[in-house]
Each structure stands twice: as C-alpha cells, then as structure tokens.
Amino acid sequence: LRIVLTWADPAGNPAVQSQHRVNDLDLRVVAPNGKVYWGNVGLDAEMWSAPNGVANVKDTLECVLVPAPLAGTWRVEVQASEVNQ
C-alpha cells in the first residue's frame, strides 16, 4: 500500500530557518484493524511506515508505505492543521 500526499506551498519565512513551509496538511491512514499510520513516521529509519507516532509538521510531502496491507477498508484522511495562506 502506497499513499502519498504532496502540495505546493508558498515559500516560508527566511528568518525561521527550521521551518520552510507556510501551511500544514497531515496524512493519517487507519488500517482495518484500527492501527493508525501518520505520514512519514518511521521512514527515516526503515523502508516502511511505522504505526502510531504523531503528525509530521515539517514536510509538504508525506507518505504512508505498508508492505503487506490487511484486507478490508482503509481510511485515508488529510487534516488541515494549519492553513495560513
């Protein structure tokens, strides 16, 4: 299972070097068994997403990658946590 969320975002404030985005959208995927996968969680260490975790607040590209998805209904949500422009 591969789910990708990406969006074009205006350039961030150059005075804030730790944050380069203006708006924040969050990818949340719920498996049929109730496990929750947030965009990019676990992908810094592994090739596949890890369940649980927290929303990614930095990136304008978020992925959930599950190697052997369970059969059933998966719920894909995009949450607009911060819309500034």
C-alpha positions, 0 to 999 in steps of 0.5 A: 500500500502506497499513499502519498500526499504532496502540495505546493506551498508558498515559500516560508519565512527566511528568518525561521530557518527550521521551518520552510513551509507556510501551511500544514496538511497531515496524512493519517491512514487507519488500517482495518484493524484500527492501527493508525499510520501518520505520514512519514513516521518511521521512514527515516529509519526503515523502508516502511511506515511505522504505526502510531507516532504523531503528525509530521509538521515539517514536510509538504510531502508525506507518505504512508508505505505498508508492505503487506496491507490487511484486507478490508477498508482503509481510511485515508484522511488529510487534516488541515492543521494549519492553513495560513495562506 
